Amino acid sequence: MSDCIFCRISRGELPSKRIYEDEDLFAFHDIHPLAPVHFMIIPKQHVDSLAQCTDEQQAMLGKILLLAPQLAAEQGLATGFRTLINTGSGGGQEVYHLHVHVLGGQPLPAVKSLINKP
């Protein structure tokens, strides 16, 4: 998708604080960080969201998940980190290009405290 902001970032058309790049993936710091360390890993191939992934994206998804702890360690997240994939409007996705957030550098709230209970 030529007008997708993350496609444009991965092609170098828009500036980013890149931390990793190979032929399949691109990782960069979030411009609105929610933690002292907050970066995203995206595939260079445009996929709208996790919900649109098929068997064709299996290797790419595995590569992202194996890259996340490596980059987290390189970014100083020795005590742990959180990964997050927002999927669809109901899941809080704002940019429709698959992306995995990696956050850390401070104690993060337990997931159960983030869930609104009636």
C-alpha positions as CSV (number, residue, x, y, z in Angstrom):
1,M,0.0,0.0,0.0
2,S,1.8,3.1,-1.2
3,D,0.0,5.6,1.1
4,C,0.3,3.5,4.3
5,I,2.3,5.4,6.9
6,F,4.2,2.4,8.1
7,C,5.0,1.3,4.5
8,R,6.3,4.8,3.9
9,I,8.5,4.6,7.1
10,S,9.9,1.2,6.1
11,R,10.8,2.5,2.6
12,G,12.6,5.5,4.2
13,E,10.1,8.0,2.8
14,L,9.3,9.3,6.3
15,P,11.7,9.8,9.1
16,S,12.0,7.4,12.0
17,K,14.3,6.4,14.8
18,R,15.2,3.0,13.2
19,I,16.7,0.3,15.5
20,Y,16.6,-2.6,13.1
21,E,16.1,-3.5,9.5
22,D,16.5,-6.5,7.3
23,E,14.8,-7.7,4.0
24,D,11.5,-8.6,5.8
25,L,11.2,-6.4,8.9
26,F,11.7,-2.9,10.2
27,A,11.8,-1.8,13.8
28,F,11.6,1.8,15.1
29,H,10.9,3.8,18.2
30,D,7.3,4.9,18.7
31,I,6.8,8.7,18.3
32,H,4.3,8.7,21.2
33,P,6.0,6.3,23.7
34,L,4.0,4.8,26.5
35,A,7.1,3.7,28.4
36,P,10.7,4.7,28.6
37,V,11.4,2.1,25.9
38,H,8.7,1.7,23.3
39,F,9.4,0.5,19.8
40,M,7.5,-1.3,17.1
41,I,8.4,-4.1,14.8
42,I,6.6,-4.2,11.4
43,P,6.8,-6.4,8.4
44,K,7.8,-4.6,5.2
45,Q,5.1,-6.5,3.4
46,H,1.8,-4.7,4.0
47,V,-0.7,-6.7,6.0
48,D,-3.6,-4.8,7.5
49,S,-3.7,-6.6,10.9
50,L,-3.1,-9.9,12.7
51,A,-6.7,-10.8,11.7
52,Q,-5.7,-10.8,8.0
53,C,-2.7,-13.1,8.5
54,T,-2.8,-16.5,6.8
55,D,-0.4,-19.4,6.6
56,E,1.6,-17.2,4.1
57,Q,2.6,-14.9,7.0
58,Q,3.5,-17.7,9.4
59,A,7.3,-17.4,9.0
60,M,7.2,-13.6,9.2
61,L,5.2,-13.7,12.4
62,G,7.7,-16.1,13.9
63,K,10.5,-13.9,12.9
64,I,8.9,-10.9,14.6
65,L,8.4,-12.8,17.8
66,L,12.0,-14.1,17.9
67,L,13.3,-10.6,17.1
68,A,11.4,-8.9,19.9
69,P,13.5,-10.3,22.8
70,Q,16.7,-9.6,20.9
71,L,15.9,-6.0,20.3
72,A,14.4,-5.6,23.8
73,A,17.8,-6.7,25.3
74,E,19.7,-4.4,22.9
75,Q,17.4,-1.5,24.2
76,G,18.3,-2.3,27.8
77,L,15.2,-4.2,28.8
78,A,17.0,-6.8,30.9
79,T,14.2,-7.3,33.5
80,G,11.4,-7.9,31.0
81,F,9.1,-6.2,28.5
82,R,5.6,-6.3,27.2
83,T,4.6,-7.1,23.6
84,L,1.3,-5.9,22.3
85,I,-0.6,-6.3,19.0
86,N,-3.7,-4.2,18.7
87,T,-6.0,-5.8,16.1
88,G,-9.0,-4.1,14.5
89,S,-10.9,-1.1,15.8
90,G,-12.3,-3.0,18.7
91,G,-8.7,-3.9,19.7
92,G,-7.5,-0.3,19.6
93,Q,-5.6,-0.5,16.2
94,E,-5.0,2.9,14.8
95,V,-2.6,2.2,12.0
96,Y,-3.8,-0.6,9.7
97,H,-0.4,-2.2,9.1
98,L,0.4,-5.1,11.3
99,H,2.8,-3.9,14.1
100,V,4.0,-5.4,17.3
101,H,4.7,-2.9,20.2
102,V,7.5,-3.7,22.6
103,L,7.4,-1.7,25.8
104,G,9.5,-1.6,29.0
105,G,11.9,0.3,31.1
106,Q,9.6,0.8,34.0
107,P,7.2,-1.4,35.9
108,L,4.1,-1.9,33.7
109,P,0.7,-2.4,35.2
110,A,-0.7,-5.9,35.4
111,V,-2.9,-6.7,32.4
112,K,-5.9,-7.4,34.8
113,S,-5.7,-3.8,36.0
114,L,-6.1,-2.6,32.4
115,I,-9.3,-4.5,31.9
116,N,-12.5,-2.6,32.8
117,K,-14.7,-4.9,34.9
118,P,-18.4,-4.2,35.3
